[in-house]
Amino acid sequence: MKVLPTLEGGLRIEVETATDWLVLEQIASDALEDGVENLPTRLSALMDEESEWDEIVVPELEDFFTGQLRMVRDTIHAAQQESTDPAEGMFLIMRAEGGQWYGALNQARLALETHYRFGPGEEVNEVESFPAPKRSAFIRSQFYCALQSVLLEHVLD
């Protein structure tokens, strides 16, 4: 996969293999690993009862988080449909969509961290000893982090 900045301030994602598509498809499902609805609810435990967090903020956050994931999933799906080769393709992340992509990637990373408890700064030799599902999740989490960095550098103000 190649991630290239565009002159318009977005990113061009060039998918080169079927595995690239699988990793991109995992963003939304990884975010739901711990349940997108659980994040606002978990945050509400930090608020006092007078804040009306559960009644006002939680539903809005759930809609917001779900919207980010839906936009990312729809963009990836549309790019797959437009591709003439099932193993290759391309799509753009425009400046206006950068925040939604960043948020969806962040949701995925938070959910993976909550589920697998990677911890700060895993050593390469530790990662190699992970069971296959955890190792795969760790690699995806690192990819999501790298993509977030590129979004910050080239797309988000």
C-alpha positions in Angstrom: 0.0 0.0 0.0 1.2 3.5 -0.8 0.0 6.6 1.0 0.8 9.8 -0.9 -0.1 13.4 -0.2 -2.1 15.2 -2.9 -1.7 18.8 -4.0 -5.2 19.5 -2.7 -4.1 18.6 0.9 -5.5 15.1 1.0 -4.1 11.6 0.7 -4.1 9.2 -2.1 -4.2 5.6 -0.9 -3.0 3.1 -3.5 -3.9 -0.4 -2.7 -1.5 -3.0 -4.1 -2.6 -6.3 -2.7 -5.7 -8.2 -1.4 -4.0 -8.0 2.0 -4.1 -4.2 1.9 -7.8 -4.3 1.4 -8.2 -6.7 4.3 -6.3 -4.3 6.6 -8.4 -1.3 5.5 -11.6 -3.3 6.0 -10.5 -4.1 9.5 -10.6 -0.5 10.7 -14.3 -0.5 11.3 -14.4 -4.0 12.7 -11.4 -3.4 15.0 -13.1 -0.3 16.3 -16.2 -2.4 17.1 -14.0 -5.1 18.8 -14.6 -3.4 22.1 -17.9 -1.9 21.0 -18.1 1.7 19.8 -21.1 2.2 22.2 -18.9 1.2 25.1 -16.5 4.2 24.8 -19.1 6.9 25.5 -20.5 4.8 28.3 -17.1 4.2 29.8 -16.5 7.9 29.7 -19.7 8.6 31.5 -18.4 6.8 34.5 -16.0 9.7 34.9 -18.8 12.3 35.0 -20.9 13.3 37.9 -24.6 12.5 37.8 -25.6 16.1 37.4 -23.8 16.5 34.1 -26.6 14.6 32.2 -23.8 12.9 30.3 -25.8 9.7 29.8 -28.9 11.5 28.5 -27.3 14.2 26.3 -23.7 13.4 25.5 -23.6 9.6 25.1 -26.2 9.4 22.3 -24.4 12.2 20.4 -21.0 10.5 20.8 -22.4 7.2 19.7 -23.9 8.8 16.6 -20.6 10.7 15.9 -18.4 7.6 16.4 -20.7 5.5 14.3 -20.7 8.1 11.5 -16.9 8.1 11.4 -16.8 4.3 11.0 -19.6 4.3 8.4 -17.8 6.9 6.3 -14.5 5.0 6.3 -16.3 1.7 5.6 -18.3 3.2 2.7 -15.2 4.8 1.2 -13.3 1.6 1.3 -16.3 -0.4 -0.1 -16.8 2.1 -2.9 -13.1 2.0 -3.9 -13.3 -1.8 -4.0 -16.3 -1.7 -6.3 -14.7 0.8 -8.6 -11.5 -1.2 -8.9 -11.1 -3.3 -12.1 -8.6 -5.6 -10.3 -9.8 -7.1 -7.0 -6.3 -7.0 -5.5 -5.6 -3.3 -6.4 -7.3 0.0 -6.3 -7.1 3.6 -5.2 -9.1 6.1 -3.2 -8.6 9.6 -1.8 -9.0 11.0 1.7 -9.9 14.6 1.1 -9.1 17.3 3.6 -12.7 17.5 4.7 -12.7 13.8 5.6 -9.4 13.8 7.4 -10.9 14.3 10.9 -13.4 11.4 10.4 -10.6 9.1 9.2 -8.4 10.1 12.1 -11.3 9.5 14.6 -12.1 6.1 13.1 -8.4 5.0 13.3 -8.3 6.2 16.8 -11.4 4.2 17.7 -9.8 1.1 16.2 -6.5 1.7 18.1 -8.3 2.3 21.4 -10.5 -0.8 21.0 -7.5 -3.0 20.1 -5.5 -1.7 23.1 -8.5 -2.3 25.4 -8.9 -5.8 24.1 -5.3 -6.9 23.9 -3.5 -4.7 26.4 -0.4 -4.1 24.3 1.1 -1.7 26.8 3.6 1.1 26.1 6.4 0.4 23.7 6.3 -3.3 23.0 9.7 -4.7 22.1 10.0 -6.5 18.8 11.0 -9.7 20.4 7.9 -9.5 22.6 5.6 -9.0 19.6 7.1 -12.1 17.9 6.0 -14.2 20.9 2.4 -12.9 20.8 -0.2 -15.4 19.7 -1.2 -14.9 16.1 -4.4 -12.9 16.7 -2.7 -10.5 19.1 0.3 -10.1 16.8 -1.9 -9.3 13.9 -3.9 -6.8 16.0 -0.7 -5.2 17.1 0.6 -4.8 13.5 -2.8 -3.3 12.5 -2.6 -0.9 15.4 0.8 0.2 14.4 -0.4 0.7 10.8 -3.4 2.8 12.1 -1.0 4.9 14.1 1.3 5.5 11.1 -1.7 6.5 9.0 -2.8 8.9 11.7 0.6 10.4 11.6 0.4 11.0 7.9 -3.0 12.5 8.3 -1.7 14.9 10.9 1.3 15.9 8.8 -0.5 16.3 5.4 -4.3 16.6 5.9 -5.3 18.0 9.3 -4.5 21.6 10.3 
